[in-house]
Amino acid sequence: MAANNRRMSGKKGAQVGSGGKRRRGLEGKGPTPPAEMRKGHAKQRAAQAQARRAQGRPQRRTGGKSSSELVVGRNPVVEALREGVPASTLYVQQFIDNDERVREALQLAAERGGINLMEAPRPELDRMTNGLNHQGLVLQVPPYEYAHPEDLADAAYDEGEDPLIVALDGVTDPRNLGAVVRSVSAFGGHGVVVPERRAAGMTAGAWKTSAGTAARTPVARATNLTRALEAYKKAGITVVGLAADGDVELGELDALEGPVVIVVGSEGKGLSRLVGETCDLRVRIPMPGGAESLNAGVAAGVVLYEAARRRA
């Protein structure tokens, strides 16, 4: 009996009773719920989308987010705050020399509201900026939320207007993107489409060049620009590409009076082959002065003005 007691009280022996765990483990969990009720199932997502449509709510589509960005240096930080570039945090170095630019940055951040003010030691700012000459001021710009390309056309139709959209092919300078956004806003366009890769995004530089118009003019990001243009064509929107050797001159482009996407290529290479082949029309801007090409911002502005003139 003593031996049995030692075995029963040891750490690895059988336990007295299981509290019903074994019995409950053998019991079933009931019938499997239908696919529409299983979390994460494709049929459940389809059912939810159908319910949203039935209630008249648009489905949420997103073009994704960019990564956060740092604006570094006293002059760039002050200029970004003056131009209304979105910002989440202003980092100020401890024991900084308090000159006019520092005071203005602090004042602008306080007046705008919603910007956190953080004091940090110089080594921390050096680490954040990878050793750049930050001069004691660093502004954090939050990720930009891109629209979906289809949302631009939907918004235009919701307003009872024909879509007027600019798509950029291979434009890598953020300042050109900002200039295009500004022109789209000025001439009544409905947004800009940029590719996800090898293209300029909505950085602080693009925001500054847009002169604040990026706050009301959406920028959409396409995983594949060619497929996005094909989707526009299927929706009845004419896709027009700007090219120096285009078959149609801008003044003869009647398509600007209806739903249209204007595709602008890079200044050096122009339209890529696949994008050029996808366009319904290739249009040239007459340049009697003899210039070979225009940068993307200027070219888009010229065509948008012509579109606004015709639609008026």
C-alpha positions as CSV (number, residue, x, y, z in Angstrom):
1,M,0.0,0.0,0.0
2,A,2.9,2.3,0.8
3,A,4.3,1.7,-2.6
4,N,1.0,2.4,-4.3
5,N,0.6,5.6,-2.3
6,R,4.0,6.8,-3.5
7,R,3.1,6.1,-7.1
8,M,-0.2,8.0,-6.8
9,S,1.4,11.0,-5.2
10,G,4.3,11.3,-7.6
11,K,4.5,14.1,-10.2
12,K,4.1,11.8,-13.2
13,G,1.5,9.3,-12.1
14,A,-2.2,9.0,-13.1
15,Q,-4.4,11.7,-11.6
16,V,-7.5,10.9,-9.6
17,G,-10.4,11.7,-11.9
18,S,-10.5,14.0,-14.9
19,G,-13.3,16.3,-13.9
20,G,-15.4,15.1,-16.9
21,K,-12.9,16.5,-19.5
22,R,-12.6,13.2,-21.3
23,R,-16.3,12.8,-21.5
24,R,-16.8,16.3,-22.8
25,G,-14.0,15.9,-25.3
26,L,-16.0,13.0,-26.9
27,E,-19.1,15.1,-27.3
28,G,-19.8,16.7,-30.6
29,K,-19.8,20.5,-31.1
30,G,-23.1,20.5,-33.0
31,P,-23.8,20.9,-36.7
32,T,-21.3,22.9,-38.8
33,P,-22.6,26.4,-39.5
34,P,-23.4,27.4,-43.1
35,A,-20.6,29.0,-45.0
36,E,-22.4,32.4,-44.8
37,M,-22.0,32.4,-41.0
38,R,-18.3,31.3,-40.9
39,K,-16.0,34.2,-40.1
40,G,-13.6,34.9,-42.9
41,H,-15.3,32.5,-45.4
42,A,-15.6,33.8,-49.0
43,K,-19.4,33.3,-48.9
44,Q,-19.7,35.3,-45.7
45,R,-17.8,38.2,-47.3
46,A,-20.0,38.0,-50.4
47,A,-23.1,38.0,-48.3
48,Q,-21.9,41.0,-46.3
49,A,-21.2,42.9,-49.6
50,Q,-24.7,42.0,-50.9
51,A,-26.2,43.3,-47.6
52,R,-24.3,46.6,-48.0
53,R,-25.5,47.1,-51.5
54,A,-29.1,46.4,-50.4
55,Q,-28.8,49.1,-47.7
56,G,-27.4,51.5,-50.3
57,R,-24.0,51.8,-48.7
58,P,-21.0,51.7,-51.1
59,Q,-18.5,48.9,-50.7
60,R,-15.2,50.0,-49.1
61,R,-12.4,49.9,-51.7
62,T,-8.9,51.2,-51.0
63,G,-5.8,51.8,-53.0
64,G,-3.7,51.2,-50.0
65,K,-1.5,53.4,-47.9
66,S,1.9,54.8,-48.3
67,S,4.6,54.7,-45.6
68,S,5.1,57.5,-43.2
69,E,7.7,60.1,-44.1
70,L,10.0,62.5,-42.3
71,V,10.6,66.1,-43.3
72,V,14.0,67.1,-42.0
73,G,15.6,70.5,-41.4
74,R,14.3,73.9,-40.3
75,N,13.4,75.4,-43.7
76,P,11.7,72.3,-45.1
77,V,9.7,71.8,-41.9
78,V,8.5,75.4,-41.8
79,E,7.6,75.3,-45.5
80,A,5.7,72.1,-45.1
81,L,3.7,73.5,-42.2
82,R,3.0,76.7,-44.2
83,E,1.7,74.7,-47.2
84,G,-0.6,72.6,-45.0
85,V,1.2,69.3,-45.5
86,P,-0.5,66.7,-43.2
87,A,1.6,66.0,-40.1
88,S,1.3,63.9,-37.0
89,T,4.3,64.8,-34.9
90,L,6.8,67.7,-34.7
91,Y,10.1,66.6,-33.1
92,V,12.1,69.3,-31.5
93,Q,15.6,68.8,-30.2
94,Q,16.3,69.4,-26.5
95,F,18.1,72.7,-25.8
96,I,17.8,73.8,-29.4
97,D,18.8,77.3,-30.5
98,N,15.5,79.1,-30.6
99,D,15.6,81.1,-33.9
100,E,12.7,82.5,-36.0
101,R,12.2,79.3,-37.9
102,V,11.9,77.2,-34.8
103,R,9.5,79.6,-33.3
104,E,7.4,79.7,-36.5
105,A,7.3,75.9,-36.7
106,L,6.1,75.7,-33.1
107,Q,3.5,78.4,-33.7
108,L,2.2,76.8,-36.9
109,A,2.0,73.4,-35.4
110,A,0.0,74.8,-32.4
111,E,-2.3,76.8,-34.6
112,R,-3.2,73.8,-36.8
113,G,-3.9,71.5,-34.0
114,G,-3.7,67.7,-34.1
115,I,0.1,67.8,-34.3
116,N,1.9,66.2,-31.4
117,L,4.9,68.2,-30.1
118,M,7.7,65.9,-28.9
119,E,11.1,67.0,-27.4
120,A,13.9,64.6,-28.1
121,P,17.7,64.5,-27.5
122,R,19.9,65.0,-30.5
123,P,21.1,61.3,-30.7
124,E,17.5,60.2,-31.0
125,L,16.9,62.6,-33.9
126,D,20.2,61.5,-35.5
127,R,18.9,57.9,-35.3
128,M,15.5,58.7,-36.7
129,T,16.9,60.6,-39.7
130,N,19.9,58.3,-40.4
131,G,22.3,61.0,-39.6
132,L,20.8,63.7,-41.9
133,N,21.3,67.4,-41.0
134,H,18.0,67.8,-39.2
135,Q,19.0,71.1,-37.4
136,G,16.9,70.1,-34.5
137,L,13.5,69.9,-36.3
138,V,11.8,66.8,-37.7
139,L,8.2,66.6,-39.0
140,Q,6.5,63.2,-39.3
141,V,4.0,63.0,-42.2
142,P,1.4,60.2,-41.8
143,P,0.8,57.6,-44.5
144,Y,-1.3,58.9,-47.4
145,E,-4.6,57.0,-48.0
146,Y,-5.0,56.3,-51.7
147,A,-8.4,55.9,-53.3
148,H,-9.2,53.0,-55.7
149,P,-9.2,54.0,-59.4
150,E,-12.8,53.0,-59.8
151,D,-13.8,55.4,-57.0
152,L,-12.8,58.4,-59.1
153,A,-15.2,57.6,-61.9
154,D,-18.0,56.6,-59.4
155,A,-17.6,60.0,-57.6
156,A,-18.0,61.9,-60.9
157,Y,-21.1,60.0,-61.9
158,D,-22.6,60.5,-58.4
159,E,-22.2,64.3,-59.0
160,G,-23.9,63.9,-62.4
161,E,-20.7,64.7,-64.3
162,D,-18.6,62.9,-66.9
163,P,-15.3,61.7,-65.4
164,L,-12.2,63.7,-66.1
165,I,-9.3,61.8,-64.8
166,V,-5.5,62.0,-65.3
167,A,-3.3,58.9,-65.2
168,L,0.4,59.1,-64.9
169,D,2.7,56.6,-66.5
170,G,6.3,56.5,-65.3
171,V,6.3,59.9,-63.7
172,T,8.7,59.7,-60.8
173,D,9.1,63.3,-59.7
174,P,6.7,64.1,-56.8
175,R,6.7,67.7,-57.8
176,N,5.2,66.8,-61.1
177,L,2.6,64.7,-59.4
178,G,1.8,67.7,-57.1
179,A,1.5,70.0,-60.1
180,V,-0.9,67.6,-61.9
181,V,-3.1,67.4,-58.8
182,R,-3.2,71.2,-58.7
183,S,-4.2,71.4,-62.3
184,V,-6.9,68.7,-61.9
185,S,-8.3,70.6,-59.0
186,A,-8.2,73.9,-61.0
187,F,-9.9,72.7,-64.1
188,G,-12.7,70.6,-62.5
189,G,-11.1,67.1,-62.8
190,H,-12.0,64.2,-60.6
191,G,-8.7,62.8,-59.5
192,V,-5.3,61.3,-60.5
193,V,-4.2,57.7,-60.9
194,V,-0.6,56.6,-60.3
195,P,0.9,53.1,-60.5
196,E,2.0,51.4,-57.3
197,R,5.5,50.8,-58.5
198,R,8.2,52.9,-60.2
199,A,6.1,56.1,-59.8
200,A,5.9,59.2,-57.7
201,G,3.6,59.0,-54.6
202,M,2.0,61.5,-52.4
203,T,5.0,62.6,-50.5
204,A,5.5,65.8,-48.6
205,G,7.1,67.3,-51.8
206,A,3.9,66.4,-53.8
207,W,1.7,68.0,-51.1
208,K,3.7,71.2,-51.2
209,T,3.6,71.5,-55.0
210,S,-0.1,70.9,-55.0
211,A,-0.5,74.0,-52.8
212,G,-3.1,72.4,-50.6
213,T,-5.3,71.1,-53.4
214,A,-4.3,67.5,-52.5
215,A,-6.7,67.8,-49.6
216,R,-9.7,67.9,-51.9
217,T,-8.5,66.1,-55.0
218,P,-8.1,62.3,-54.6
219,V,-5.2,60.4,-55.8
220,A,-5.8,56.7,-56.6
221,R,-3.1,54.0,-56.8
222,A,-3.3,51.1,-59.3
223,T,-1.5,47.8,-58.8
224,N,-1.3,47.6,-62.6
225,L,-2.0,50.7,-64.6
226,T,-2.7,48.9,-67.8
227,R,-5.5,46.8,-66.2
228,A,-6.9,50.0,-64.5
229,L,-7.1,51.6,-67.9
230,E,-8.8,48.6,-69.4
231,A,-11.4,48.7,-66.6
232,Y,-12.1,52.3,-67.4
233,K,-12.6,51.4,-71.1
234,K,-15.0,48.6,-70.2
235,A,-17.0,51.2,-68.1
236,G,-17.4,53.4,-71.3
237,I,-14.6,55.9,-70.6
238,T,-12.3,56.9,-73.4
239,V,-8.6,56.6,-72.6
240,V,-6.5,59.2,-74.3
241,G,-2.7,59.0,-74.3
242,L,-0.5,62.1,-74.9
243,A,2.3,61.4,-77.4
244,A,4.5,63.7,-79.5
245,D,3.7,61.5,-82.6
246,G,-0.1,61.2,-81.8
247,D,-2.5,60.8,-84.7
248,V,-5.0,63.4,-83.4
249,E,-4.2,67.1,-82.5
250,L,-5.5,68.4,-79.2
251,G,-7.8,70.9,-80.8
252,E,-9.6,68.1,-82.7
253,L,-10.1,65.9,-79.6
254,D,-13.9,65.7,-79.2
255,A,-13.5,62.9,-76.6
256,L,-12.7,65.6,-74.0
257,E,-16.4,66.5,-74.0
258,G,-17.3,63.1,-72.5
259,P,-16.0,60.7,-69.9
260,V,-12.2,60.6,-70.5
261,V,-9.0,59.5,-68.9
262,I,-5.9,61.5,-70.0
263,V,-2.7,59.4,-69.7
264,V,0.6,61.4,-69.4
265,G,3.9,59.7,-69.7
266,S,7.3,60.7,-68.4
267,E,9.1,63.6,-70.1
268,G,12.0,61.4,-71.3
269,K,10.4,58.1,-72.3
270,G,6.8,59.1,-72.8
271,L,4.2,56.4,-72.6
272,S,5.3,52.8,-72.0
273,R,4.5,50.3,-74.8
274,L,1.7,48.5,-73.0
275,V,0.0,51.6,-71.8
276,G,0.3,53.2,-75.3
277,E,-1.3,50.2,-76.9
278,T,-4.2,50.3,-74.4
279,C,-5.1,53.9,-75.2
280,D,-8.1,54.4,-77.5
281,L,-6.4,57.5,-79.0
282,R,-3.0,59.0,-79.1
283,V,-3.0,62.8,-79.0
284,R,-0.4,65.4,-79.6
285,I,-0.1,68.9,-78.3
286,P,0.8,71.4,-81.0
287,M,4.0,73.3,-80.1
288,P,4.8,76.0,-82.7
289,G,7.7,77.2,-80.7
290,G,9.7,74.0,-81.5
291,A,10.0,72.5,-78.1
292,E,10.3,68.7,-78.2
293,S,8.3,67.9,-75.1
294,L,6.6,69.3,-72.0
295,N,7.0,68.0,-68.5
296,A,4.0,66.0,-67.1
297,G,2.6,68.9,-65.0
298,V,2.5,71.4,-67.9
299,A,1.2,68.8,-70.4
300,A,-1.6,67.8,-68.1
301,G,-2.5,71.4,-67.4
302,V,-2.8,72.2,-71.2
303,V,-5.1,69.3,-71.9
304,L,-7.2,69.9,-68.7
305,Y,-7.7,73.5,-69.8
306,E,-8.9,72.4,-73.2
307,A,-11.3,69.9,-71.6
308,A,-12.7,72.5,-69.2
309,R,-13.2,75.0,-72.1
310,R,-15.1,72.4,-74.1
311,R,-17.2,71.3,-71.2
312,A,-18.1,74.9,-70.3
